[in-house]
Amino acid sequence: MSKIKYGLNALLHYYPFITELETLPNYEESAKELDQKGNFTEAHKQYEKAIQLEPKNLDLRCNFAVCHGKMGNLQTALDELCLILDDDSDYSPALENLGRVLIMMGLQAGAEGWFSLFEAGHLYRTIQAIENPQPVIVELGSCYGLSSMIIAKALKNKPNSKIYCVDAWEGDGSSVFGKTRDNIKAQAHQGISFYEIYTQNMQNAGVYEQLSPIQGYTTNVVKDWSEEADLIFVDADHSYEGVRSDVRDWKDFVKVGGQLLMHDVELEIAGSEQDSGPGLVAKEFLGPDSNFAQGSLVDTLYLARRES
Ligand SMILES: C[S@@+](CC[C@H](N)C(=O)[O-])C[C@H]1O[C@@H](n2cnc3c(N)ncnc32)[C@H](O)[C@@H]1O
């Protein structure tokens, strides 16, 4: 009898807890089901309830953020994903989805690019992490504006930042390759220049006012350059010689403590089949004998901090 009584008491004592345990997977499961069926508004409500029960569950928070994106609220999704990364910078699903959201924002504005999801997310977080309240950023190679847009969005709360975007934006598209070149040529036939496409895209993205585009060759622009930068992003001419001269000529404009960022760095030691042109240049100018600390690689984005 006393055993039965004890059992009942225990059940009553733990009842709220047991219901909670039962309820949590239900909310999560039904959210996922609704999500898969494309009913994002209802899925969103279910995720919200599940998060109330388990606010530290990053998977739930990430799915919730992505659900915002699927509902068309890309900016809310972006903000939520950044909050998750603030709590745990190593939580890679949030970085990947941040990149997805940014690439979608770019596509909506007309700015197609070449970034992987992780690269897009990493660029945003790298720029956002710059402590200077008035940072100077130089982007070499802007094309349709995806990376310009990402940089500008990451600095939207720093109105005194300076973002220089250097690109030849050659009217016949000869400074770009393959599909992009054909696209530029086709638009040029309709009387729209490459540069106009860029400015239109940046207006569509709502970031044009933040940018200072400079139309010219990086090799010429650098001749009159004098400003130190918190970060220089090298993504223009991708031939070995082109990247080499850009890194050689621009790296000294990175201020001490600032960063040099390169795209398309493939390194054998990091598992690539061979070193790419940008990879060889990174080894030559940013190696152990240079004044840059050992860099980090996220997919093919190589980031190195200037030490002295
Ligand atoms: C790969 S795209 C840049 C992509 C861009 N950073 C993004 O992520 O959206 C390369 C760009 O560099 C430009 N470019 C190539 N060589 C250049 C040079 N020597 N000077 C200036 N721009 C150049 C091309 O016009 C092209 O738009």
PDBQT file of the ligand as one rigid body, heavy atoms in Angstrom, charges set to zero:
ROOT
HETATM    1  C1  LIG A 401      35.205  37.389 -58.992  1.00  0.00    +0.000 C 
HETATM    2  S1  LIG A 401      34.622  38.936 -59.425  1.00  0.00    +0.000 S 
HETATM    3  C2  LIG A 401      34.382  39.743 -57.877  1.00  0.00    +0.000 C 
HETATM    4  C3  LIG A 401      33.250  39.160 -57.106  1.00  0.00    +0.000 C 
HETATM    5  C4  LIG A 401      32.834  39.955 -55.912  1.00  0.00    +0.000 C 
HETATM    6  N1  LIG A 401      33.927  40.212 -54.987  1.00  0.00    +0.000 N 
HETATM    7  C5  LIG A 401      31.740  39.223 -55.168  1.00  0.00    +0.000 C 
HETATM    8  O1  LIG A 401      32.055  38.390 -54.305  1.00  0.00    +0.000 OA
HETATM    9  O2  LIG A 401      30.569  39.462 -55.426  1.00  0.00    +0.000 OA
HETATM   10  C6  LIG A 401      36.039  39.721 -60.055  1.00  0.00    +0.000 C 
HETATM   11  C7  LIG A 401      35.829  41.189 -60.438  1.00  0.00    +0.000 C 
HETATM   12  O3  LIG A 401      37.105  41.785 -60.553  1.00  0.00    +0.000 OA
HETATM   13  C8  LIG A 401      37.119  42.704 -61.604  1.00  0.00    +0.000 C 
HETATM   14  N2  LIG A 401      38.507  42.809 -62.074  1.00  0.00    +0.000 N 
HETATM   15  C9  LIG A 401      39.282  41.853 -62.640  1.00  0.00    +0.000 A 
HETATM   16  N3  LIG A 401      40.523  42.324 -62.848  1.00  0.00    +0.000 NA
HETATM   17  C10 LIG A 401      40.546  43.602 -62.388  1.00  0.00    +0.000 A 
HETATM   18  C11 LIG A 401      41.525  44.611 -62.282  1.00  0.00    +0.000 A 
HETATM   19  N4  LIG A 401      42.770  44.390 -62.667  1.00  0.00    +0.000 N 
HETATM   20  N5  LIG A 401      41.178  45.799 -61.754  1.00  0.00    +0.000 NA
HETATM   21  C12 LIG A 401      39.930  46.027 -61.332  1.00  0.00    +0.000 A 
HETATM   22  N6  LIG A 401      38.944  45.109 -61.391  1.00  0.00    +0.000 NA
HETATM   23  C13 LIG A 401      39.244  43.909 -61.907  1.00  0.00    +0.000 A 
HETATM   24  C14 LIG A 401      36.181  42.150 -62.639  1.00  0.00    +0.000 C 
HETATM   25  O4  LIG A 401      35.621  43.220 -63.384  1.00  0.00    +0.000 OA
HETATM   26  C15 LIG A 401      35.150  41.420 -61.767  1.00  0.00    +0.000 C 
HETATM   27  O5  LIG A 401      34.025  42.221 -61.609  1.00  0.00    +0.000 OA
ENDROOT
TORSDOF 0
